[in-house]
C-alpha cells in the first residue's frame, strides 16, 4: 500500500481507470459478438443496424484512447467483411461449376 499522499491518489486514479477500461472492453466485445451472431443468422437489415452500433462503440473507444484508432479501424473492416462473406461464398460454387 502506498504511504505518500500523492501515491494514494495515483492508486485511486488507477483503480478508476482500470474499471472504466474494463467496462469499455466488455462493451466492445459484446457488440462484436452481436454483429457476428446476426451475420451468421443472415439477417441483412438487422445486421446493418447492429453494425452501426458497433461502429459507434469502436469509434468512441478509439477517441477516448481505450483502443488504438488503427485497432478500431481493423475491427470495423473485419466486421464489414462479414456482410460480404455469404454473398462471396454463394458466388464461388456457381463459378466453380461453370469451369
Phi and psi restraints in degrees (value plus and minus 20) as a CYANA .aco file:
   2 UNK   PHI     -92.3   -52.3
   2 UNK   PSI     130.3   170.3
   3 UNK   PHI    -125.9   -85.9
   3 UNK   PSI     -56.3   -16.3
   4 UNK   PHI     -96.9   -56.9
   4 UNK   PSI     130.8   170.8
   5 UNK   PHI     -81.2   -41.2
   5 UNK   PSI     -62.6   -22.6
   6 UNK   PHI     -87.1   -47.1
   6 UNK   PSI     -56.4   -16.4
   7 UNK   PHI     -88.1   -48.1
   7 UNK   PSI     -55.8   -15.8
   8 UNK   PHI     -84.8   -44.8
   8 UNK   PSI     -61.0   -21.0
   9 UNK   PHI     -85.1   -45.1
   9 UNK   PSI     -63.1   -23.1
  10 UNK   PHI     -81.0   -41.0
  10 UNK   PSI     -57.3   -17.3
  11 UNK   PHI     -84.2   -44.2
  11 UNK   PSI     -64.5   -24.5
  12 UNK   PHI     -81.3   -41.3
  12 UNK   PSI     -62.1   -22.1
  13 UNK   PHI     -84.8   -44.8
  13 UNK   PSI     -62.5   -22.5
  14 UNK   PHI     -83.3   -43.3
  14 UNK   PSI     -61.0   -21.0
  15 UNK   PHI     -83.2   -43.2
  15 UNK   PSI     -63.3   -23.3
  16 UNK   PHI     -83.6   -43.6
  16 UNK   PSI     -65.5   -25.5
  17 UNK   PHI     -85.4   -45.4
  17 UNK   PSI     -60.8   -20.8
  18 UNK   PHI     -81.4   -41.4
  18 UNK   PSI     -63.5   -23.5
  19 UNK   PHI     -85.0   -45.0
  19 UNK   PSI     -62.5   -22.5
  20 UNK   PHI     -83.4   -43.4
  20 UNK   PSI     -63.8   -23.8
  21 UNK   PHI     -84.6   -44.6
  21 UNK   PSI     -60.3   -20.3
  22 UNK   PHI     -82.9   -42.9
  22 UNK   PSI     -62.9   -22.9
  23 UNK   PHI     -82.7   -42.7
  23 UNK   PSI     -61.6   -21.6
  24 UNK   PHI     -86.6   -46.6
  24 UNK   PSI     -62.2   -22.2
  25 UNK   PHI     -83.7   -43.7
  25 UNK   PSI     -57.8   -17.8
  26 UNK   PHI     -84.8   -44.8
  26 UNK   PSI     -61.6   -21.6
  27 UNK   PHI     -83.9   -43.9
  27 UNK   PSI     -60.2   -20.2
  28 UNK   PHI     -82.2   -42.2
  28 UNK   PSI     -68.1   -28.1
  29 UNK   PHI     -82.7   -42.7
  29 UNK   PSI     -58.3   -18.3
  30 UNK   PHI     -82.9   -42.9
  30 UNK   PSI     -65.8   -25.8
  31 UNK   PHI     -83.2   -43.2
  31 UNK   PSI     -60.7   -20.7
  32 UNK   PHI     -83.7   -43.7
  32 UNK   PSI     -60.0   -20.0
  33 UNK   PHI     -83.1   -43.1
  33 UNK   PSI     -61.5   -21.5
  34 UNK   PHI     -80.3   -40.3
  34 UNK   PSI     -66.9   -26.9
  35 UNK   PHI     -82.5   -42.5
  35 UNK   PSI     -64.9   -24.9
  36 UNK   PHI     -84.7   -44.7
  36 UNK   PSI     -58.7   -18.7
  37 UNK   PHI     -84.6   -44.6
  37 UNK   PSI     -62.9   -22.9
  38 UNK   PHI     -91.4   -51.4
  38 UNK   PSI     -52.6   -12.6
  39 UNK   PHI     -84.9   -44.9
  39 UNK   PSI     -59.5   -19.5
  40 UNK   PHI     -92.2   -52.2
  40 UNK   PSI     -48.2    -8.2
  41 UNK   PHI     -91.9   -51.9
  41 UNK   PSI     -50.1   -10.1
  42 UNK   PHI      68.7   108.7
  42 UNK   PSI      -1.2    38.8
  43 UNK   PHI    -109.1   -69.1
  43 UNK   PSI      82.5   122.5
  44 UNK   PHI     -88.6   -48.6
  44 UNK   PSI     -58.8   -18.8
  45 UNK   PHI     -87.9   -47.9
  45 UNK   PSI     -64.5   -24.5
  46 UNK   PHI     -85.3   -45.3
  46 UNK   PSI     -57.2   -17.2
  47 UNK   PHI     -79.0   -39.0
  47 UNK   PSI     -64.1   -24.1
  48 UNK   PHI     -82.3   -42.3
  48 UNK   PSI     -60.8   -20.8
  49 UNK   PHI     -87.1   -47.1
  49 UNK   PSI     -65.7   -25.7
  50 UNK   PHI     -90.3   -50.3
  50 UNK   PSI     -54.2   -14.2
  51 UNK   PHI     -83.2   -43.2
  51 UNK   PSI     -59.9   -19.9
  52 UNK   PHI     -82.4   -42.4
  52 UNK   PSI     -62.7   -22.7
  53 UNK   PHI     -82.7   -42.7
  53 UNK   PSI     -61.9   -21.9
  54 UNK   PHI     -84.0   -44.0
  54 UNK   PSI     -61.0   -21.0
  55 UNK   PHI     -79.1   -39.1
  55 UNK   PSI     -63.0   -23.0
  56 UNK   PHI     -82.5   -42.5
  56 UNK   PSI     -64.1   -24.1
  57 UNK   PHI     -83.8   -43.8
  57 UNK   PSI     -63.2   -23.2
  58 UNK   PHI     -86.0   -46.0
  58 UNK   PSI     -63.1   -23.1
  59 UNK   PHI     -84.1   -44.1
  59 UNK   PSI     -61.7   -21.7
  60 UNK   PHI     -83.8   -43.8
  60 UNK   PSI     -61.8   -21.8
  61 UNK   PHI     -85.0   -45.0
  61 UNK   PSI     -57.5   -17.5
  62 UNK   PHI     -88.4   -48.4
  62 UNK   PSI     -61.7   -21.7
  63 UNK   PHI     -84.4   -44.4
  63 UNK   PSI     -58.0   -18.0
  64 UNK   PHI     -98.9   -58.9
  64 UNK   PSI     -28.3    11.7
  65 UNK   PHI      65.4   105.4
  65 UNK   PSI      -5.4    34.6
  66 UNK   PHI     -96.2   -56.2
  66 UNK   PSI     -59.7   -19.7
  67 UNK   PHI    -147.9  -107.9
  67 UNK   PSI     138.0   178.0
  68 UNK   PHI     -91.6   -51.6
  68 UNK   PSI     129.2   169.2
  69 UNK   PHI     -83.9   -43.9
  69 UNK   PSI     -52.2   -12.2
  70 UNK   PHI     -89.6   -49.6
  70 UNK   PSI     -54.5   -14.5
  71 UNK   PHI     -84.7   -44.7
  71 UNK   PSI     -63.0   -23.0
  72 UNK   PHI     -81.9   -41.9
  72 UNK   PSI     -63.5   -23.5
  73 UNK   PHI     -83.3   -43.3
  73 UNK   PSI     -60.3   -20.3
  74 UNK   PHI     -85.1   -45.1
  74 UNK   PSI     -62.1   -22.1
  75 UNK   PHI     -84.1   -44.1
  75 UNK   PSI     -61.9   -21.9
  76 UNK   PHI     -83.9   -43.9
  76 UNK   PSI     -59.6   -19.6
  77 UNK   PHI     -83.9   -43.9
  77 UNK   PSI     -62.8   -22.8
  78 UNK   PHI     -86.3   -46.3
  78 UNK   PSI     -57.1   -17.1
  79 UNK   PHI     -87.2   -47.2
  79 UNK   PSI     -60.0   -20.0
  80 UNK   PHI     -87.5   -47.5
  80 UNK   PSI     -48.3    -8.3
  81 UNK   PHI     -88.0   -48.0
  81 UNK   PSI     -44.4    -4.4
  82 UNK   PHI     -83.2   -43.2
  82 UNK   PSI     -51.9   -11.9
  83 UNK   PHI     -87.4   -47.4
  83 UNK   PSI     -57.7   -17.7
  84 UNK   PHI    -104.3   -64.3
  84 UNK   PSI     -40.0     0.0
  85 UNK   PHI     -79.1   -39.1
  85 UNK   PSI     -68.2   -28.2
  86 UNK   PHI     -84.1   -44.1
  86 UNK   PSI     -56.6   -16.6
  87 UNK   PHI     -89.4   -49.4
  87 UNK   PSI     -57.4   -17.4
  88 UNK   PHI     -87.9   -47.9
  88 UNK   PSI     -58.9   -18.9
  89 UNK   PHI     -87.5   -47.5
  89 UNK   PSI     -54.3   -14.3
  90 UNK   PHI     -90.4   -50.4
  90 UNK   PSI     -53.8   -13.8
  91 UNK   PHI     -96.5   -56.5
  91 UNK   PSI     -50.1   -10.1
  92 UNK   PHI     -81.6   -41.6
  92 UNK   PSI     -68.3   -28.3
  93 UNK   PHI     -84.7   -44.7
  93 UNK   PSI     -54.1   -14.1
  94 UNK   PHI     -85.1   -45.1
  94 UNK   PSI     -60.8   -20.8
  95 UNK   PHI     -88.6   -48.6
  95 UNK   PSI     -56.0   -16.0
  96 UNK   PHI     -89.3   -49.3
  96 UNK   PSI     -53.8   -13.8
  97 UNK   PHI     -93.5   -53.5
  97 UNK   PSI     -46.5    -6.5
  98 UNK   PHI     -93.3   -53.3
  98 UNK   PSI     -47.0    -7.0
